[in-house]
């Protein structure tokens, strides 16, 4: 016999637009949960934020740890995970629960009272429950890496105690596409035409003999949600985490039912769960209203039958004892009962409207939770920026093409210059050889300055002994 059902919920794919609302719910306890502010003080923080909000916290971690990632709207920055069980499990561990005044409206517990923790001091939280959540946290640290967890809290202020945590899907190795490179190590670009007929350039993928893209595994730190879950079993990762956790928590001494193996139930947000509960409750209220209206109709029909046998005023006269076999008090009861039922219908109508309003409110909150309004407001700006970026990319493509042309011209000029230099080098060698021959040298001199001095001597007529130095205008003799 198990003490309760194992509950491990995983939600992956939280993007940049989700971070604000996640941080707000965790830090300020504002969201779609049934928060009891008197119990919030007993919540436990395993990992807390050091920055102003969750977005800044995530960015800081990425920067401080030099983690590579794609800063795009589609990038999955965080995964979420929840560890918990039903009230019966925590009751088995010694925690007291009280009736919340609400009932379940769907599932196996439909019609039963919703029980909530009865916590008024720290002493109301048994050590066994603290140990359970410590164990859950230990498992999470081993599974995703302690350094990758950015937020982790135990919540005692909602209907059922649970550990809620968020972590970054970091991997130490990733598979990357390879690109063709030229002889200088630069990535080769190729021209392509898009659907609109516009020409542009893109990096040319490296392919093997069969035309398949070549990949290479690279070491480092990478934010890569797909690779993170592939390394943990891919499509079987959810089943594995359920199995692994059940084995781990059983070894810690807890008795939880793993659940149906192979089950692939979709996780719900808190708002979605509450909306379903409210819709179920609304159906019950509508059914109760219909039954009440039928009773009122039957009561009215009964009164009409009585009115056919006697005048209405006589029937409703409290002084008269009997009228055609009916007691006045019986008739009065029927009238009062009918009036009470009519009042109940009014109350039910009001309740229905309130439930509709609450469902509408929660639906809007859930939509905001999933799609940050502030982010959506930026979509128009982003749309305009995309046009500018597209134009800039085209300009970059044209400039890149121009750079390639200039590089080719530089290579041509460099080749011509090298050829010209070699030409003059060879000429210099020939001249030096001729000088050695004229001067009767058997071997050429090693020192370049020797040939430079000979050149100066020839240029300045040092070898012209017939020159008449007496007629020189300049006198370089140092005066006495």
Helices and strands as residue ranges (DSSP letters): E 4-5, E 7-14, G 16-18, H 19-28, H 37-40, E 44-47, H 54-64, E 78-84, H 87-92, E 97-103, E 113-117, G 122-124, H 127-144, G 146-148, E 149-155, E 162-167, E 170-177, E 189-193, E 199-203, E 215-223, H 225-230, G 234-236, H 237-251, E 256-257, H 270-309, H 312-315, E 322-323, E 326-327, H 328-370, H 373-438, H 448-459, G 469-471
